[in-house]
Structures are given as structure tokens and as C-alpha cells.
Amino acid sequence: MTATLQEVPSSRLSEWLDRQIAQLLILPTVLILLGLSIFPMLISAYLALSKFSLAPGGYELRYVGFRNFRKLLFGSQQYHFLGTFGALSWFEWLLLLAAAAAVVFGFLRYLRRGRVGVVGILGRLIAASVALGLLLLLLITLNAPGFPGSLVVTLFYVLAGVAVQFALGLGLALLCAQQIRGRNFFRVVFFVPLMVTPVGIAYAFRMLADMGKGPFAPIWQLFGLAEFAWSADPWSARLVVLIGDTWQWTPFLFLILLAAIENQPREQVEAARIDGANAWQVFRDITWPAIAPVAATVVLIRLIEAFKIIDLPNILTNGGPGIATESMTLHAFIAWRTQDLGGSAAVGYMLLFVAVISCVSFFNFVVRPARRHEA
Amino acid sequence: MTAPVESSLWRRLFEPKDLQSLAPGTKVLTYAALLGWTFVVLFPLYWLLITSFKLPVQVNDGPDYLPFVDFAPSGHAWRYVFVELGNDTLRPYLNSVVIAFASTLLAVLFGAFAAYALVRIQYRVKLGLILGFLLILAAVVVATAAFGLPWQLSLAVGVALFLLLVVTLGPRLRRAVGNEDIQFWIISNRILPPVVAVLPIYIMFQQMRLLDTHAALILTYMAVNLPIAVWILRDFFAGIPIDLEESAQIDGASKLRILFTIVLPLAKPGLAATFLLVLILAWNEYLLALFLSTADAQTMPLLVAAQNATRGPQWWYMSVLIIIMIAPVVAMTVLLQRYIARGLLIGAVKG
């Protein structure tokens, strides 16, 4: 008797729960993301369009239209965001022309293949114009009198970092996938850097890179470089940031590529070996096609995270010398610290814009085709 | 004359005897490369460790490599951090522990709910309603921020308008988004740079007087890591055979009960993998803590970063702090690498 009495209210509750289960399970996630991701984004868009100033008893936001963006792209902050422009040599013009030609060629091929849609055309036009614009910006600011701003520096970290880390990760994974002893030892050790806090990595590399007192000082002395201050030279400072980033992120690519390589069809590899194929041929014809979908996906994930870099440049170099190592997130943080909330949000939105276009383009033009073969 | 000799030497070194084994030359090169990278990985950590046992004068005099040989190790930095700083070290450490564990627990819990729902329940959300919701939300924001309406009023009007929309237009709308789209939307939140969202979050917590509290960081970390949790767990749930759930359903068990008594226990390895990965992400997080905490809720990454203060970098203290911050993570990685890696693998490989 008591049991049934107790069950009545609880079963009504559980019935209600059961009916609403579909909503109840997904609702927390949707609400959290709406409240702490989508809603802040909208507010941030408004911040980017306004001027923030401290007023008696609080602060004041004044709508100023696109002035923050104009300042970044054409105005007083252009040197900081885009950089200072240099002149282009004939070779770079040629490079730019070649890139433009490649883009036009790709577009024509897309049109000729039929299956043309408005979204496809628009997406390709946006991706192509952003890519060409960024290439022009890279060339123009990396040239002698020019000096890169935070956008170009971020792109450098992303492109150079992802390329180096992918090459290293793939190389190590291929080595590790062979019939060797201690594979598990290497797998565990190589994984560690990914889990170490970037702040700690930054300080560790500052110690290591100390050319007078660091562990490699004798080597620098041998080359007469002991007095050289890497933190005062833009490119060596960027290089140190890149090395720290590579130390941290190579394990991620290594681990996933290793898993992909271990999943490749064993019989095919052995058959090819018996037929006398060399290692390069096996890689080109069997391994690479087998791991391409995973490789594309993992590069996309790395790309998404790479755009957010801040810890390493902030602690290794504090963005310096000058603004030489400042990433966009650091730029936004510095703007925020100087009470320029509007400018900070504008930099953040530019980062969002570049990151989303890059990642979506990469997904559509690299990951999708690579995965299509898989299915 | 030399050519055949060379080629036979080459062959002996680099051509394997059979398909299963490696040629000796290849083997040597492989081990050289792998051990080389092992050195690259371990040396910075080794340097941190020995620096933490050095006296300032030993650090400033130039490189000493081996404890007991090149220099006599001293525990002065450890004593300073643990005894003299004492509570100033302990507080950020506890903050980090509380914030990382609480945010991870919430993220994995809600992530598991959403991931399970996305695998087992078919959703059809009307596209028009989503657009309407976004438009109304934007209108509420604009009305409050630009025209100075009190936020209670604009929110109430917004909710009323949305309900009206649901009742009137809802049944007539055709285009709907399914599970794939919801999933994509959840994961795509990860693309948004946190610096875009953190400014309004800062203002929001300021208004709610929550700045520099545990709650602010826990909520934010949870939101940031939720997409990852959903993404990884979805694949784990998809791998669980549906038969068990179906037979439980026939026996009259409710969905919620099935979830808690059958699915979650079966997904334990997946939950563990996700938990560890998200925990480490939360433990290492820097940017959001930089914005949202100053003193009371200061986390370890901030404490470490703040060591560069007035008297110049004091590498010996800094090394101690970094070591106590990364030691648990490194230990966990070494012991549980298989589980942590599994979370990453499933997310990335299945995509």
C-alpha cells in the first residue's frame, strides 16, 4: 500500500519528464550557448559600433557607426592592425598575378562543371577576394619599409605554425608507425606538451631562449651571438613564439595522424611491398589517400584554435618589440586595457570575420572534397 | 669499382630482410629522429625542474646543466613558494581546482544530455522561428542599448512577441532544421574567438556583481567547453548499440531512467575521456581568466603569468609555480594518456 501511495506523485512527475524529455535534454546546452555565446556576440557587435567612455557614476556608450572599423582599416590604427605598407617588387606582382590567375582558373572550372548555385558562387567570390586581399596584405607589409600589423602577424602564426606542425606531426607519426620497439613510450612522451599550460611553456621558452644564460648559451657564444637580443628583433621574436607554439601543438597532429596511419589497410601496404614498391610509393598511393580525410579534419581543428593565440606572445614578448609579435587577440586585449572597448570589439570582430571565412573556406574546399572519397 | 661496393652497403643498410622488420640503417635513423624529438619535448621540462632548485646567483651566472655536478641544488625557491608565500600560492591553486572541476562537471553533464539527445531523438525546429527569435533578440538588444528602454520592459515585450510568433506562424512554417544542423551550430560555437564574447560577458558579470568570483569563471568555462563535450560524446553515444535501450523501453522504463541506468554507465569510458580533456582545457585556460578575475578568483595561469612583476623575472620561483601547476597534468597525461587521447581521436577522426 505504502509503495503505491508513494509512487503516485513521483510517477506523475516522471511522466511529465518523459513527455518533455526531448526538450529537457537539449535545452540546457542551447540556453547556455545562447546566453554566453550568441547573446554576447550580438552585444559585442553593438560595442564595436560605439564609443566607450567613462562618465561620472559609470560609463557611457555612444553609437558611432563604423568608425572603429574605419580607424583600423584606414585610420590611425591602420599601422597597428594591418601594418605599414611597403612597395611591391616585380616578383611579388608576378606572384600576386599568378594567385589571381589560379583563383580565376578554379572559378571557371567550377562554372564549367555545372551544378552552380547562388550560395556556391557567392561563397567562392568571398573566399577568393578575402584570400587575395590577405595575400596582397602579406606581401605589401612584409616588404622592406613596410611593417606587419596584428592581422598579418596572426596570419603568420596560423599559416606558418599549422604548416610546420603538420609536417613535423606527420613525419613523427610515420616514423612511429613503423615496426619499432617503444612505440607506446614515444606516444606518451610526445603527447605531454599538448597538456602543459601555454603560460608555463612561454616562460620555459623564455629561459631556454636566453642567449647569455640559457642552456644553449655555449652554442650562441660559439657563433658570437651571445650579445644578440632575440626579443629586440621582430623576426627572431616571432620565431621564438612560433617555436613555442610548435612545441605545444605538434603532439595534437602527431597523435591523430598516427591513429589514422595505423588504421590504413595493412594488406594493401604489404601487397605493395611484395610487388617492390618503395616507401615513398607506398606513402603516396596508399597511406596518403587513406589518411587524407583525417588529415584535412585535424588541420581544420588546429586552424580554428590557431586563430585564438594570445598566451605565448603576451608572455614571451609582451607583443614586442613594438607590435611585432602582437596577435589579434592580444591587440584586442590591449585595446580593452586602455579603455577602448569599441576598438577592442572591432578587432575581435575582424578576427571573427577572418577566422570564420578561413575555416569555412577550408572546410568547403579542402575537408569536404577529402571526405567525399571516404564515403 | 667503388659503385657496386657502395650499393651493396646501401642495400645492407636500408633494405629490409623481410617485410616485417626494418633495415638496420632505417632503424638507426628512425630512433635518432624519435629520440631527438623526445629530447625536444623533455628538455624544457627538465630545465624548469632544475631551475627550481637553483639559487639566483646560479641562474644569473650562466647555464648549469646537472644538479650535484654543476651546482648544488637548493630548496630555497620551494620553501619561499610554500612557506613564505603560503596562502598566496594555495588560494589560486584551490581556485583553479574548484573552477576547473566544477566547470568540467557541468560541461560534461549538459554535454552528455545534449549529445545523447542528438543521437537518439529526431529534432525538427522551424527555421522561421529561429530567425524570428534572433530578430527579436537583436531588437531587444538595440532597444535597450540604443534607445535606453529598461531591460525588463524590452525583454517582456520580446518574450511576448516571440510567443505570439510561435502561436500564429509556428504551425504554418515548413522549413525546419534537423539534428545535423543543431549539432553543427553547437560545434561551430568553437570557431568564435573568445575575445569577441568576453567583453559583453565582462560587462554582464559586472552588472550582476559577479566579477572576480568562482561562479563567473565556472559559467564561462562551461560555456566555452560545452561544444567540445557535445562533439566528443556524440560519437561515443552513437557507438552504443540501441538494442539495450529498446528492450528497456519495452519493459516500460522511462527515457530518463534509460539514460541514467543504461546509457551513461555504458558510456563511462567516453565520459571519462571527455572529462579529462575538458578538465585540462579548463585548468590551462588563460584569456578568460585574464578578463574575468583579478584577485579573489585568480587562477594558477594568472599567478604564473604575474610573476614577471617589478623585480624582473625571478625564474626560480616561477619554475616552482609552473611545476606545481603542470605536475598533476603531466602525471595524469602519462598515466591516463590512452583515455585522454581517445577523446581527441574520436572527435577528430570521425569529424
Interface residues (C-beta under 8 A of the other chain):
Chain A: S14 E15 L17 D18 I21 A22 L24 L25 I26 P28 T29 V30 I32 L33 G35 L36 S37 I38 F39 P40 M41 L42 I43 S44 Y46 L47 L61 Y63 L168 G171 L172 L175 C176 Q178 Q179 I180 F186 R187 V188 V189 F190 F191 V192 P193 M195 V196 T197 P198 V199 G200 I201 Y203 A204 F205 R206 M207 L208 G212 K213 G214 P215 F216 A217 P218 W247 P251 F252 L255 I256 A259 A260 E270 R273 I274 P293 V294 T297 V298 I301 I304 F307 K308 I310 D311 N314 I315 M328 T329 A332 F333 W336 L341 S344 A345 V347 G348 Y349 L351 L352 A355 V356 C359 V367 R371
Chain B: L19 Q20 S21 L22 T26 K27 T30 Y31 A33 L34 W37 T38 V40 V41 L42 F43 P44 L45 W47 L48 T51 V59 N60 D61 G62 P63 Y65 F110 G111 F113 A114 Y116 A117 L118 I121 Y123 L137 A138 V141 V142 A145 A146 I182 I186 N189 R190 I191 L192 P193 P194 V195 V196 A197 V198 L199 P200 I201 I203 M204 L219 T220 M222 A223 L226 P227 V230 S254 K255 L256 R257 L259 I280 W283 N284 Y286 L287 L290 F291 M300 P301 V304 A305 Q307 N308 P313 W315 M318 S319 I322 M325 I326 V329 V330 M332 T333 V334 Q337 I340 A341 L344 L345 G347 A348 V349 G351
